[in-house]
Amino acid sequence: MSLTLTAGKNSAVTLLRASIYNEEPIIFPTDTIYGIGAPISSISANKRVYHIKKRALNLPMPILIGDWTQLSSITTDVSADILTWLKNTWMTPNVVRYTVILKAAPWLDTLYTENNSVAVRIPALPWLAEAISAIGTPVTATSVNVSGEPSLNNPDEIAANFFPDCKYMLRGEAGGVQASTIVDLTGGDLKVIRV
């Protein structure tokens, strides 16, 4: 059975917890485009995302965190300079939304890492960040599409194409029409990977 709720903190907490319990991914609007993902505590739900998207398992998905404590749960060796840059970038309203590649914590499952690094950001939608904080675990988020095809950003089109393979959806307005800019900070300097 598929379940669609209106996007907001309480409904997001409900579906994210259901995602963990039932090992099912969830589709939801982000501050950029619509995403599909699952709490990182559910390896099975995240493997289903790969299956639904026909995405290669060696292409890790970005991870959304709700707060700064969750950053330390998935990364390591974040310098004071990088932390300052992240706080200025993520917490200041701006046009460009950044996903940042950092060194992955050694305990983070390899499903979420590549070359000992992890892609992460805090979403600029307060309800989404608060929901991720409330469930106590970061959440993966990748574009809603079959790999190699254009991203879908219309809720009706998404439902038509991804239900019933994906059973849970938060319906609301995504923050934009473009995915985030990806930058690599693992070497200490900012290296743009995707604009």
C-alpha positions as CSV (number, residue, x, y, z in Angstrom):
1,M,0.0,0.0,0.0
2,S,1.3,3.4,-1.0
3,L,1.0,6.4,1.4
4,T,1.3,10.1,0.5
5,L,1.3,12.8,3.1
6,T,1.6,16.6,2.8
7,A,5.2,17.7,3.4
8,G,5.9,19.1,6.9
9,K,7.9,18.2,9.9
10,N,5.3,15.8,11.6
11,S,4.4,14.0,8.4
12,A,8.1,13.7,7.5
13,V,8.9,12.2,10.9
14,T,6.0,9.7,10.4
15,L,7.2,8.5,7.0
16,L,10.9,8.5,7.8
17,R,10.2,6.3,10.8
18,A,8.0,4.1,8.6
19,S,10.8,4.0,6.1
20,I,13.1,2.6,8.9
21,Y,10.5,0.1,10.2
22,N,9.4,-1.2,6.9
23,E,12.7,-0.9,5.1
24,E,11.1,1.2,2.3
25,P,12.5,4.4,0.6
26,I,10.6,7.7,0.6
27,I,10.2,10.4,-2.0
28,F,10.2,14.0,-0.7
29,P,10.8,17.6,-1.8
30,T,14.1,19.2,-0.8
31,D,15.4,22.7,-0.9
32,T,16.6,21.9,-4.5
33,I,14.7,19.3,-6.3
34,Y,12.6,16.2,-5.3
35,G,14.6,13.5,-3.8
36,I,14.3,9.8,-3.1
37,G,16.2,8.2,-0.2
38,A,15.9,6.6,3.2
39,P,17.5,7.0,6.7
40,I,21.0,5.7,6.6
41,S,20.2,3.3,9.5
42,S,18.3,1.2,7.0
43,I,20.7,-0.4,4.5
44,S,17.8,-2.4,3.0
45,A,15.7,0.7,2.3
46,N,18.7,2.4,0.6
47,K,19.5,-0.7,-1.5
48,R,15.9,-0.4,-2.7
49,V,16.6,3.1,-3.9
50,Y,19.4,1.8,-6.1
51,H,17.0,-0.9,-7.4
52,I,14.2,1.5,-8.1
53,K,16.5,4.0,-9.9
54,K,18.5,1.3,-11.6
55,R,21.5,3.0,-10.1
56,A,24.9,1.3,-9.8
57,L,25.8,0.4,-6.2
58,N,29.2,1.9,-6.6
59,L,27.7,5.4,-7.0
60,P,27.0,6.5,-3.4
61,M,24.1,8.9,-2.7
62,P,24.4,12.3,-1.0
63,I,23.4,12.3,2.7
64,L,21.2,15.0,4.3
65,I,21.8,15.9,7.9
66,G,19.5,17.8,10.2
67,D,22.0,19.4,12.5
68,W,25.7,19.7,13.3
69,T,25.8,16.7,15.6
70,Q,24.8,14.5,12.7
71,L,27.8,15.8,10.7
72,S,30.2,14.2,13.2
73,S,28.3,10.9,13.0
74,I,29.3,10.5,9.3
75,T,32.5,12.5,8.8
76,T,35.9,12.9,10.4
77,D,38.8,15.3,10.3
78,V,36.6,18.4,9.6
79,S,38.9,21.4,10.2
80,A,37.8,24.6,11.9
81,D,38.2,26.4,8.6
82,I,35.9,24.0,6.8
83,L,33.4,24.0,9.6
84,T,33.3,27.8,9.5
85,W,32.8,27.7,5.7
86,L,30.0,25.1,6.0
87,K,28.2,27.1,8.7
88,N,28.4,30.3,6.6
89,T,27.4,28.5,3.4
90,W,24.6,26.2,4.7
91,M,23.1,28.5,7.3
92,T,23.0,31.6,5.1
93,P,20.2,32.0,2.6
94,N,21.7,32.0,-0.8
95,V,20.9,31.0,-4.4
96,V,23.4,28.2,-4.6
97,R,22.9,25.1,-2.5
98,Y,26.1,23.1,-1.8
99,T,26.6,19.4,-1.3
100,V,30.0,18.9,0.2
101,I,32.3,15.9,-0.1
102,L,34.2,15.3,3.2
103,K,36.2,12.5,4.6
104,A,33.9,9.7,5.8
105,A,33.9,8.4,9.3
106,P,35.4,4.9,9.3
107,W,32.3,3.3,10.8
108,L,30.0,4.6,8.0
109,D,28.8,1.8,5.8
110,T,30.6,1.5,2.4
111,L,27.2,1.8,0.7
112,Y,27.4,5.6,1.5
113,T,31.1,6.2,0.7
114,E,33.5,6.4,-2.2
115,N,37.3,6.6,-1.7
116,N,36.7,7.1,2.0
117,S,34.6,10.2,1.4
118,V,30.9,11.1,1.8
119,A,28.7,13.7,0.2
120,V,26.6,15.7,2.7
121,R,24.6,18.8,3.3
122,I,22.0,20.4,5.6
123,P,18.8,21.2,3.7
124,A,17.6,24.7,3.8
125,L,14.0,23.6,4.4
126,P,13.5,24.0,8.2
127,W,10.8,21.3,8.4
128,L,13.0,18.7,6.6
129,A,16.1,19.5,8.7
130,E,14.0,19.3,11.9
131,A,12.5,16.0,10.9
132,I,15.9,14.5,10.1
133,S,17.1,15.7,13.5
134,A,14.0,14.3,15.2
135,I,14.5,10.7,13.9
136,G,18.1,10.8,15.0
137,T,19.8,9.6,11.8
138,P,20.9,11.2,8.5
139,V,18.9,10.5,5.4
140,T,20.1,9.8,1.8
141,A,18.7,11.9,-1.0
142,T,19.3,11.5,-4.7
143,S,17.3,12.8,-7.6
144,V,14.0,11.1,-8.5
145,N,14.7,9.5,-11.9
146,V,15.9,6.4,-13.5
147,S,19.7,6.7,-13.7
148,G,20.8,8.5,-16.8
149,E,17.3,10.0,-17.4
150,P,16.2,13.6,-16.5
151,S,15.2,14.3,-12.9
152,L,11.4,14.5,-12.2
153,N,10.2,17.4,-10.1
154,N,6.4,17.2,-10.6
155,P,4.7,15.3,-7.8
156,D,2.0,13.9,-10.2
157,E,4.6,12.7,-12.7
158,I,6.7,11.2,-9.9
159,A,3.8,9.3,-8.5
160,A,2.8,8.0,-11.9
161,N,6.3,6.8,-12.6
162,F,7.5,5.5,-9.2
163,F,4.4,4.2,-7.4
164,P,4.0,1.4,-6.3
165,D,7.8,0.6,-6.4
166,C,8.3,3.4,-3.9
167,K,5.5,3.3,-1.3
168,Y,6.0,6.6,0.6
169,M,5.9,10.1,-0.6
170,L,5.8,13.6,1.0
171,R,4.0,15.9,-1.4
172,G,5.0,19.6,-1.4
173,E,7.0,22.2,-3.2
174,A,10.7,21.6,-3.8
175,G,12.9,24.6,-3.4
176,G,14.1,24.8,-7.0
177,V,14.5,23.2,-10.3
178,Q,18.2,22.4,-10.1
179,A,20.2,19.9,-8.1
180,S,22.8,21.2,-5.6
181,T,26.3,22.2,-6.6
182,I,28.8,19.6,-5.4
183,V,32.2,20.6,-4.1
184,D,35.0,18.4,-2.8
185,L,36.7,19.6,0.4
186,T,38.7,16.4,1.2
187,G,41.9,17.9,-0.1
188,G,41.5,21.1,2.0
189,D,40.8,23.3,-1.0
190,L,37.4,23.8,-2.7
191,K,37.1,21.7,-5.9
192,V,33.9,22.1,-7.8
193,I,32.6,18.7,-9.0
194,R,29.2,19.7,-10.3
195,V,27.6,23.1,-10.9
